[in-house]
Amino acid sequence: MAFPSWASVIIALGAAFVVAVGVERLCNRMTRKNFVPSGKHCFITGGSSGLGKSLGMQLAKAGADITIVARKKEELDKAVLDIMNSRQSESQRVIAVSADVTSKEDVIRAFDDAKNKMGRNPDCAFACAGASYPRFFLDYALEDFDKAIQLNYLGQVYVAHVGEATRMRDSGTKGGKIVFVSSMLGMLSFAGYASYSPTKYAVRGLADTLRNELQQFGISVHIFFPGGIQSPGFDKENETKPNVTREIEGANEPQTPEECAKSLMKGLYAGHYMIMVDFVSEILRCTTRGNFRQRLMECDFVINAIVLFVRYHRCFSIKQLLSR
């Protein structure tokens, strides 16, 4: 039985798609460096609560030694106990350092303390500290933008520069890892996030740059794009969030810190550079690609075609909300 010409084209495209996906997956497996946390010293900012604390627990379950960093000592002490209860072995160490990531001097001291207490520099640095205080642009004081940049962007710059990258380069140690934490608002922003979203876009630009630069020192770079995370910070965020921002976000439920940490770990194990949490964030990834090798490019092409319509409809809906 002969197939119509259009059916032959569809079959050929389908076969090409399957082959391309298979080749892409094979190349990814052959070129990625496996992430093995066991025995590694992992340094986590924002480690006293939320994503940072849950990530510490996941890494401890995988056999890592953990240093968590945050400002409040009481919360750090509680988090240390939770992380210690998640260890594979009692030989694993968990320490806490009280420091403010907006201070270069504090970040240097935190890395020094971690090295002295653990007996070695961190192998992996996770920059999880950050905060959002949604308001309309004109409702912010100019100082609010300075604070947002200092915490959400420069706080991650300091961890990467004076912390992980400099120490790995100077010691000649290979296999380091830096994980930046951006946000879905680092790919698509809307009303209410004028101080927060630009800092997360900036983190994306930094990560894209360092992913190229730091290869020469054997340091791998990843960036994580979570959505809302159930945490004390999220509760604080909702205190100032404008109604229009809530309407745009809709009924989207934030992830638990544990779910978010598991998504990050899954992406690291898979060797992904840009790490997402769900299909919606994968769609956003497809529409904001940079100059790095893509995975499943053919899938991205199909998704982009769908997104053209979705983006138009969403922009129109947001315009209507803002005009009320």
N, C-alpha and C positions, 0 to 999 in steps of 0.2 A: 504494500500500500504506500503510495507516494504522498509525502507531506506537502501542503501548500508552501509556497516560497516564503511567506511571512513566518510560518511555523519553523521552517529550517533556520531562519535568521534568529528567532528567539532561542531555539535549541543551541545554536552555535554560541550566542552570547551567554547563555546559561552555563555552558560547558567552560567557556573562557573565564567566567566569573569564578567557578569552582576551582579551576586550575590556579588562577591568580591568588585566591584566598589560601590555597594550600601552599603555594610558593612563599607567600608572605609569612605564613605561620612558621614554615620551615626556616626561613631566613632569620626570623626573630629568635627562634630557639638556638640557632647556630651562632648568632652574634651577641646575644645578651650575656651579661655576667650574672651568674646566679647569686641571689641574696641569701646569705646564711648568717642569721643573727647570732647563733650560738658562739659564745666566747668573745663577741664583740663588745666594745665599750660604747654605749649609745648615750648621747648628750641631748636632753630634751628641754627646750625652754617652754614656758607655760605649762610646766609639768605637774602643778599642784591640783589641777581640776580639768574637766572637759576633755577635749581631744588629747592633750598632752599626757594627762594621767592615764587614760585608757590605752594610749599607745605604749606607755611604759609597761603596763600590765601585759599587753600582747607581746612585746619584745622580751619581757621576762619569761613568759611562757615558752618562748622560742629559744631560751638559753642565754640571753644577753645580760651583761652587767649594765646597770642603769644609773645615770646621773640626771636628776631632775632639778630644774631651776625655776624659781618664781620669787616674788617679793615677800610674801607672807610666810613666816617661819612655821606658824601653827598649822596652816594648811599643808605645807610641805611635809611636816612630820606625819600627818594623817595619811597623806598620799604614799609616803615611803612604806608604811605598814601594809597598805592595800597592794602595792607592787610586790613587796616581799612575799606576800601570801600567794602570789601568782607564779613564783619561780619554779623552774624545773628542778633545781638542786639548791640545797642550802649553801653550797659553795659560791653561788652567784651573789654579787654585791650590789646593793642599792644605796645610793647616797643622795643627799639633798644639799643644794647651795642656794642661799638667799641672795638674790641679785636683781637689779633692774636692767632689763635689756635695752632701755633707752639711753643708758650710760656706757660709753666705750670702755671706761675704766672698770665698770662693774662686770662687763662681759669678759674682759681680759682676766680679771680676778676669778670669775666663775670657772673659766677653762683651766687656770692655774690650780685652783682648789681641786677640781675634778682630777687633774693629772696627779697631784700630790696624794690624794686620798686613794685613788685607784692604782697608782704606780705606773700609769701610762696615759698618753693622750687619747681622747675619744677617737674611735674609728668612724662613727657616724654622728652627724649633727642634724637634729630635727627642730626647725624654727617654728614652733607652734604658738608662741605668744602673740596676742593681738586682741583688738576690741573694736566694736562698732557702736556709734551713738547716732542713730538716724534722725535727721531733721531736714527741713527744707534748706536750701543753700543760703538764703538770706537770713535764716534764723541762727546760723552759726556765727560765733565770734571768730575773728581772724586767728586767734590763738588756738582754736579748735583744730584748724588745719595743720598747724605746726605740731600739735600733740599727736595727731593721727599719723603724720609722716614719720615722726620720731619713733612711735611704737610699731606700726604695721609695716613700714618699709625699712627705715634705718635699723630697727631692732633686728631684722633678718640680715641686713648688710653686715652688721657688726659680727653676728654669729658666723657668717660665711667667711668674712675677711680676716679679722684679728683672731678668730677662733680656729675654725677647721682648716681652711685652705692654707693659711700661712704656716701653721704647724705641720701639716702634712708635707708641704713643699720643703720646708727647712729640714725636716727629719729624713726626707727621701723615702718616706713610707708610701707604698702604693695601696690602692684598694679603698681609699676613703669615700665617704658618701655624704652629700649634703641634700637634705630634703626641705624645700621651701613649702610654705603653706599659703596659698592664695585663697581664692573663693570663686564660686560661680559668678559672683559680682566682679571678678577680675576678667570675665569674658563678656558679660552683658550687664549693663547697669540701667537704673531707672530712678525715678524721683525718690528722694529721701536718703540717698547714699553718696552725696557730693563730697564728703570728707573721707569716706571709707573706700569706696570703689576705686578711685584713682590710685590709692596706695597699693591695692591688690593687682591692678594693671601693671604698676611699676615692678612689683615682685615678679610678675610673668616676664617682663623685659629683662630683668636681672638674671633670672634662671635661664632664659634663652641664650643670653650672652655667655654665662659661665659654663653652660653645657658644652660649648665649643672650647672655651679658653682652658678649662681645668682638665681636659683630657690629657694634656701634656704631663700632668702630675699624677695621673692615674686616679683622679677623683671623679666619681660619677655624680650627676646632678639630676634631681627629680623635682617635680612640682605637683602639689595636691590641690584639687579644686572642690572642696566640700560645699554643701549648701548650709542650711541652718543646722545647728547642733544644740541639743538640749543641754544647757549648762547654766551656771550662775550668770555668765556673760550674756547669754541669750535672753534671760529674764530681764537683765538690766537694759538691754537693747530695746525691748518692747516698751519700756517706760517712756521713751521719747519718740517712738516710731509714729509718723503721721498716718492718718487713716487711709490716705490714697496709697501709701506704700503697702499697707496691709491688704488693700483690695487688689493691687497688682500681684502680690504674692499669692493671693487666693487661699485655698484650703491646704496648701502644701505643708505637710507635717515635717518638722525637723527630725533628723536622725538622732539616735542616742549616741553618746560618745563612743560606746563600744562598737556599734555598727559602723561608725565613721572610721575608727581605728582599724577595723577589720578590712574595710575597703582600701585603706592606704596600704596595709600589709599585703593584700592581694595584688595590688598594682606593683609593689616592689618585687614581689616574688615573680611576677610576670615580666619584669624588666621594663615596664612602661616608663617613659619620661613624663608625660602628662597623665596624671592619675585621676580618674573620675569616680563618682559614687553610684551613678545610675544612668539609665538610657537618656534622660533629659540632658544631663551634663555631657554625655557623649555627643548629642546633637549640637550643643554649644561648641564643643571642641572642634567639630567638623567645620563650623562656620568661622573659626578664629585661628586657623592654622598658620604657623610660622615657617621658618626655613629649616625645618628638621624633617628627618625621614618619617613618613606616615606609616601607620599600620592599617591594613584593610582599606586601601585607597579606593577600591571599587565600591565598597559599602559607603564610604564617605561621599562618593559622587552621587549615589542614589539618594542618600539622606539629604544632601545639599539641595537637590531638586525639590524635595518635599518641604524643606525649611523655607525656601523662597516664599511660598504661599503663607506658611505659618507666621513668618516674621512680619509680613505685610499686615496680616490680620491683627497681630498682637500690637504693632505700632499704632494702628488705628484705634484699638480698644484703649490703650494707654492715653492717647490724645483725648479721647472722650472723657476718661476719668479725670484728667488734669483740668479739663474745661469746666467741670462742675463748680 
